[in-house]
Amino acid sequence: MRDELLSILEKNSRIDFSQLAIMLGKSESDVLGEISKLENDGIICGYHTLINWEKTSIEKVTGLIEVKVTPMRGKGFDNMAERIYNYPEVKAVYLISGGYDLLVILEEKSLKEIASFVSEKLSTLDNILSTSTHFILKKYKDHGTIINKQEKDEREVITP
């Protein structure tokens, strides 16, 4: 039940508990108990809403910053990741493979705000060797959800 429950909640965390119980073939109290246990065990870490900001009047720019760091003796990359994720503007930090060590994701109102964060806060931290900043120009799919799904033209093509 646990794996199926997690898969369903990952796609739709707002699903009604009675509907979830029916889908899993369990009672509502069993489902609620399992969800509570998953939350207490730190397996379910939170619930989020996916918003298509392009359809609002709110300006958002997403920056992906690759960061190369010198790992700290006895702490590896964890200490640097913690220092970075404690900034309120940081949305996510990942340890990655390849030419860089960490991937930092920011959402701000402008490119200038992201550039300012990188130059004034991130780059000035001890053990940061280099950064490379990328900007999301358009989202097609996010967290398994297709954004701005294109309507298919069902009309038959007629050629002369």
Protein Blocks (a to p, Z undefined) as FASTA:
>chain_A
ZZmmmmmmmmommbcfklmmmmnopafklmmmmmmmmmmnomagbdcddddfklpcbdcd
dddddddddddehklmmlmmmmmmmpmklmbdcddedjbfbdcddddfbfklmmmmmmmm
mmmpghiabdcddddfbdfbgghiaehiacddfbdcddZZ
